């Protein structure tokens, strides 16, 4: 699965309009070194493409998803080739007159059932992978959204916007680099993810 589709899905799931009137306590990992010079009350933005490229959680989940997708596609291809071979073998036997009418009818019905089973298998696996991709996008979007809430509890920006991909699909066309918090946000996200991974191993 192309990473661009993952990015687009996450962007679609997220609505980053973080008010500066938050009273949450920032997590320790939110205190990453800040590259932006924006002050409290500013409207800032971050680049979702860069975050998705550099966010370890997104890369880990995407790697697992792609491995599973490749395995499923390989099985779909294997079953498809077997079905194609069985159909070709059956047709050759019919063309050469090697089957009686009753046997040919029985084998034809069997081939039809194989074809139906194969189509149902493909549809089922596509649905399963679609659901897994959606869950993955939700996990990434939720992790980023939760961190942004913690991050802004400390920085107190008036608004945090995000930009990615095509200009028409995002709220930020261009902006002052001093208001770009991408690197700061990404550093904090990865620090938080590392702590989560370490905690899960205990």
C-alpha positions as CSV (number, residue, x, y, z in Angstrom):
1,X,0.0,0.0,0.0
2,X,1.4,3.4,-1.0
3,X,2.4,5.6,1.9
4,X,0.7,8.6,0.2
5,X,-2.7,6.9,0.8
6,X,-1.9,6.5,4.4
7,X,-1.0,10.2,4.7
8,X,-4.2,11.2,2.9
9,X,-6.2,9.0,5.2
10,X,-4.6,10.4,8.4
11,X,-5.0,14.0,7.2
12,X,-8.7,13.3,6.5
13,X,-9.2,11.9,10.0
14,X,-7.5,14.9,11.7
15,X,-8.9,18.3,12.4
16,X,-6.2,20.2,14.1
17,X,-7.7,23.3,15.5
18,X,-6.2,23.3,18.9
19,X,-7.4,26.2,21.1
20,X,-4.9,28.0,23.3
21,X,-7.4,27.8,26.1
22,X,-6.3,24.4,27.2
23,X,-5.5,23.7,30.9
24,X,-3.9,20.2,30.5
25,X,-0.5,19.5,31.9
26,X,2.1,18.8,29.2
27,X,3.8,15.4,29.3
28,X,7.6,15.5,29.8
29,X,8.2,14.4,26.2
30,X,6.4,17.5,24.9
31,X,9.4,19.6,25.9
32,X,11.5,18.9,22.8
33,X,13.8,21.5,21.6
34,X,11.8,24.0,19.6
35,X,12.9,25.1,16.1
36,X,10.0,27.5,15.6
37,X,10.2,31.0,17.0
38,X,6.4,31.3,17.3
39,X,5.2,32.7,20.6
40,X,2.1,31.8,22.6
41,X,-1.1,33.0,20.8
42,X,0.4,32.5,17.4
43,X,-1.3,30.5,14.6
44,X,1.2,27.8,13.6
45,X,1.3,24.9,11.3
46,X,3.2,21.6,10.7
47,X,3.8,19.5,7.6
48,X,2.0,16.2,7.7
49,X,4.1,14.7,4.9
50,X,7.2,15.3,7.0
51,X,5.6,14.0,10.2
52,X,4.4,10.8,8.4
53,X,7.9,10.2,6.9
54,X,9.7,10.7,10.1
55,X,7.2,9.4,12.7
56,X,8.6,6.0,13.9
57,X,5.1,4.8,14.9
58,X,3.7,5.4,11.5
59,X,6.7,3.8,9.8
60,X,6.5,0.7,12.1
61,X,2.8,0.2,11.6
62,X,3.1,0.8,7.8
63,X,5.9,-1.8,7.6
64,X,3.7,-4.4,9.4
65,X,0.8,-3.6,7.2
66,X,2.8,-3.8,4.0
67,X,4.2,-7.1,5.0
68,X,0.8,-8.5,5.7
69,X,-0.6,-7.1,2.5
70,X,2.2,-8.6,0.5
71,X,1.5,-12.0,2.0
72,X,-2.2,-11.8,1.2
73,X,-1.5,-10.7,-2.3
74,X,0.9,-13.6,-2.8
75,X,-1.8,-16.0,-1.7
76,X,-4.4,-14.3,-4.0
77,X,-2.0,-14.7,-6.9
78,X,-1.3,-18.3,-6.1
79,X,-5.0,-19.2,-5.9
80,X,-5.7,-17.2,-9.1
81,X,-2.9,-19.1,-11.0
82,X,-4.2,-22.5,-9.8
83,X,-7.8,-21.6,-10.9
84,X,-6.5,-20.4,-14.3
85,X,-4.5,-23.7,-14.7
86,X,-7.5,-25.8,-13.8
87,X,-9.7,-24.0,-16.2
88,X,-7.1,-24.3,-19.0
89,X,-6.7,-28.1,-18.3
90,X,-10.4,-28.6,-18.3
91,X,-10.9,-26.8,-21.6
92,X,-8.0,-28.7,-23.2
93,X,-9.6,-32.0,-22.2
94,X,-13.0,-30.9,-23.6
95,X,-11.4,-29.7,-26.9
96,X,-9.6,-33.1,-27.3
97,X,-12.8,-35.1,-26.5
98,X,-11.2,-36.7,-23.4
99,X,-14.3,-36.3,-21.2
100,X,-17.7,-37.7,-21.4
101,X,-20.6,-35.3,-21.3
102,X,-21.6,-36.2,-17.8
103,X,-17.9,-35.9,-16.5
104,X,-17.5,-32.7,-18.4
105,X,-20.6,-31.2,-16.8
106,X,-19.5,-32.3,-13.3
107,X,-16.0,-30.8,-13.8
108,X,-17.5,-27.6,-15.2
109,X,-19.7,-27.2,-12.2
110,X,-16.6,-27.8,-10.0
111,X,-14.6,-25.1,-11.9
112,X,-17.5,-22.7,-11.5
113,X,-17.6,-23.3,-7.8
114,X,-13.8,-22.8,-7.6
115,X,-14.2,-19.5,-9.4
116,X,-16.9,-18.3,-7.1
117,X,-14.9,-19.3,-4.0
118,X,-11.9,-17.5,-5.4
119,X,-13.8,-14.3,-6.0
120,X,-15.3,-14.4,-2.5
121,X,-11.9,-14.9,-1.0
122,X,-10.5,-11.9,-2.8
123,X,-13.4,-9.7,-1.8
124,X,-13.1,-10.9,1.9
125,X,-9.4,-10.3,2.0
126,X,-9.7,-6.8,0.5
127,X,-12.3,-5.9,3.1
128,X,-10.1,-7.2,5.9
129,X,-7.1,-5.2,4.7
130,X,-9.3,-2.2,4.2
131,X,-10.4,-2.5,7.8
132,X,-6.9,-3.0,9.1
133,X,-5.7,0.1,7.2
134,X,-8.5,2.1,8.7
135,X,-7.6,1.0,12.2
136,X,-3.9,1.8,11.5
137,X,-4.8,5.3,10.3
138,X,-7.0,5.8,13.4
139,X,-4.1,4.7,15.6
140,X,-1.7,7.1,14.0
141,X,-4.2,10.0,13.9
142,X,-5.1,9.5,17.5
143,X,-1.5,9.4,18.7
144,X,-0.7,12.6,16.8
145,X,-3.9,14.3,18.0
146,X,-3.2,13.4,21.7
147,X,0.3,14.5,21.5
148,X,-0.6,17.8,19.8
149,X,-3.1,18.5,22.7
150,X,-0.2,17.9,25.2
151,X,2.2,19.9,23.1
152,X,-0.1,22.9,23.0
153,X,-0.9,22.8,26.7
154,X,2.7,24.0,27.1
155,X,3.1,26.2,24.0
156,X,-0.4,27.8,24.1
157,X,-0.8,28.5,20.4
158,X,-4.0,30.0,19.3
159,X,-4.4,27.5,16.4
160,X,-2.4,24.6,15.0
161,X,-3.0,23.8,11.3
162,X,-1.6,21.1,9.1
163,X,-0.5,20.9,5.5
164,X,0.2,18.0,3.3
165,X,0.0,16.9,-0.3
166,X,-2.0,18.9,-2.9
167,X,-2.6,22.5,-2.0
168,X,-6.3,22.4,-2.5
169,X,-6.7,19.6,0.1
170,X,-5.1,21.3,3.0
171,X,-5.8,24.5,5.0
172,X,-2.2,25.9,4.7
173,X,-1.0,26.9,1.3
174,X,2.1,28.7,2.5
175,X,3.4,30.2,5.8
176,X,6.3,31.9,7.5
177,X,8.9,29.3,8.3
178,X,9.1,30.8,11.8
179,X,5.6,29.5,12.4
180,X,6.5,25.9,11.3
181,X,6.6,23.6,14.3
182,X,7.1,20.4,12.3
183,X,10.5,19.4,13.5
184,X,9.7,20.2,17.1
185,X,6.5,18.2,16.9
186,X,8.1,15.3,15.2
187,X,10.9,15.1,17.8
188,X,8.3,15.0,20.6
189,X,6.2,12.4,18.8
190,X,9.1,10.1,18.4
191,X,10.3,10.6,22.0
192,X,6.8,9.7,23.2
193,X,6.6,6.7,21.0
194,X,10.0,5.4,22.2
195,X,8.8,5.6,25.8
196,X,5.6,3.8,24.9
197,X,7.6,1.0,23.2
198,X,10.0,0.7,26.1
199,X,7.1,0.6,28.6
200,X,5.3,-2.2,26.6
201,X,8.5,-4.4,26.9
202,X,8.5,-4.4,30.7
